[in-house]
Amino acid sequence: GTVGLWSKYPITEDQLVDIRPRDIEEGWSRGLRAVVRTPYGEVAAYVAHLPSVRIGAGGLASARRDESARALGALVRDEKVRTVILMGDLNSTVDDRGLAPLTSQLNVAERGFAFSFPTAFPVARIDQVLARSATVDHIRTLPATGSDHLPVAARVTLDTTGP
């Protein structure tokens, strides 16, 4: 697929998750779930690359992206690990109602613009870091890598007060 996860803490579980729209053939894999054992407890880390919004004769086509967001939202809703961090190319800003299945459950960055797309003249942040039982304190872009997106980095503070 098009996603991966690197961690300085041990990854104790990992699996692909199916967020594929119904009309896309088998073999399309753009979702990953892992459990990371941190000094503050377990974190369920989701990495996703949602389908792109396309421009066509009828305007913007976002049905595939929205369907993937709903599937990912259902996984997050059913997640048993208390703390969740979702990161990836969600192909939209957090203000887009198509991402409501995610933004209604997860915290978004409190500070930082981090416009990540397109690399040549970034005008929007469509690469996101969202969290549950944690705060995304700050998000920023990193130097270009050759991708059509700038990478983003975020500072996330885990909520250590709960069960």
C-alpha positions in Angstrom: 0.0 0.0 0.0 1.0 3.6 0.4 1.2 3.8 4.2 3.8 2.9 6.9 4.6 3.5 10.5 7.9 3.9 12.2 8.1 4.2 16.0 10.8 4.6 18.6 8.6 2.6 21.0 7.8 -1.1 20.5 5.0 -2.0 18.0 3.2 -4.9 19.6 0.4 -5.4 17.0 0.0 -4.5 13.4 -2.5 -5.2 10.7 -3.9 -3.8 7.5 -7.4 -2.3 7.8 -9.9 -2.3 5.0 -11.0 1.3 4.2 -11.4 0.5 0.5 -14.5 2.0 -1.2 -16.8 -0.6 -2.6 -16.1 0.2 -6.2 -12.3 -0.2 -5.9 -10.9 -3.7 -6.7 -9.1 -6.0 -4.2 -5.5 -5.2 -3.6 -6.1 -1.5 -2.8 -4.5 -1.2 0.7 -4.2 2.2 2.3 -5.0 1.6 5.9 -2.9 0.3 8.8 -3.6 -0.2 12.5 -0.8 -0.8 15.1 -0.6 -0.8 18.8 2.5 1.0 20.2 3.6 0.4 23.8 4.7 3.8 25.1 6.0 4.7 28.6 2.5 6.2 29.1 0.5 3.1 28.0 -0.7 1.6 24.8 -1.6 3.8 21.8 -3.6 2.5 18.8 -1.9 4.2 15.8 -3.9 4.4 12.6 -2.2 5.4 9.3 -4.4 6.1 6.4 -4.3 7.4 2.8 -7.8 8.3 1.8 -8.8 8.5 -1.9 -8.2 11.7 -3.7 -11.0 14.2 -4.5 -11.2 14.5 -8.2 -12.4 17.3 -10.4 -14.6 16.3 -13.3 -17.4 17.6 -15.5 -19.8 17.4 -12.6 -17.6 19.2 -10.2 -15.7 17.8 -7.3 -16.1 14.0 -6.8 -15.5 13.1 -3.1 -17.7 10.0 -2.7 -14.8 7.6 -2.5 -12.9 9.7 0.0 -16.1 10.1 2.1 -16.8 6.4 2.0 -13.2 5.6 3.2 -13.6 8.2 6.0 -16.8 6.5 7.2 -15.1 3.1 7.2 -12.1 4.5 9.1 -14.5 6.4 11.5 -16.2 3.1 12.3 -12.9 1.5 13.1 -11.9 4.3 15.4 -15.3 4.2 17.1 -14.9 0.5 17.8 -11.3 0.8 18.9 -10.8 -0.8 22.3 -7.5 0.9 23.1 -8.3 4.2 24.9 -5.7 6.4 23.2 -5.8 6.7 19.4 -3.6 8.7 17.0 -4.6 8.8 13.4 -2.2 10.2 10.9 -2.0 10.4 7.1 -3.1 11.9 3.9 -6.8 12.4 4.4 -7.1 14.4 1.2 -9.0 17.2 2.9 -8.8 19.8 5.5 -10.4 19.1 8.9 -13.2 21.6 8.1 -14.5 19.4 5.3 -17.8 17.7 6.4 -16.7 14.6 4.5 -14.2 14.0 7.4 -16.9 14.4 10.1 -16.8 10.6 10.8 -13.2 11.3 12.1 -13.2 14.9 13.3 -16.4 14.2 15.4 -14.4 11.7 17.4 -10.8 12.9 17.4 -9.0 16.1 18.4 -7.4 18.2 15.7 -4.2 20.3 16.0 -4.6 23.3 18.3 -1.8 25.3 16.7 0.1 25.4 13.4 -0.9 25.9 9.8 1.2 23.2 8.2 -0.1 23.7 4.7 1.1 20.5 3.0 -0.3 20.5 -0.5 0.9 21.0 -3.2 4.6 21.1 -2.4 5.4 23.9 -4.9 2.9 26.3 -3.4 1.1 24.8 -0.3 -2.4 26.2 0.2 -4.0 23.6 2.3 -3.3 21.0 5.0 -4.7 17.7 3.7 -2.1 15.6 5.7 -3.5 15.3 9.2 -2.7 14.1 12.7 -5.8 13.6 14.9 -6.1 12.0 18.3 -8.4 10.6 21.0 -7.4 10.8 24.7 -4.5 12.9 23.6 -3.9 16.5 22.4 -2.3 17.4 19.1 -0.5 20.4 20.5 1.3 21.6 17.4 1.6 20.6 13.7 4.2 21.9 11.2 5.6 21.0 7.8 9.0 19.5 7.2 11.3 20.1 4.2 10.2 18.8 0.8 11.1 15.1 0.0 10.2 14.8 -3.7 6.6 14.0 -3.0 3.7 16.3 -4.2 3.0 16.8 -0.4 5.2 18.3 2.3 5.6 16.0 5.2 4.0 17.1 8.5 5.3 16.6 12.1 3.1 17.0 15.2 3.7 17.2 18.9 1.1 15.0 20.6 0.5 15.0 24.4 -1.1 11.8 25.8 -3.8 12.1 28.4 -2.4 10.2 31.4 -5.2 11.0 33.8 -7.7 8.4 32.6 -8.0 4.7 33.3 
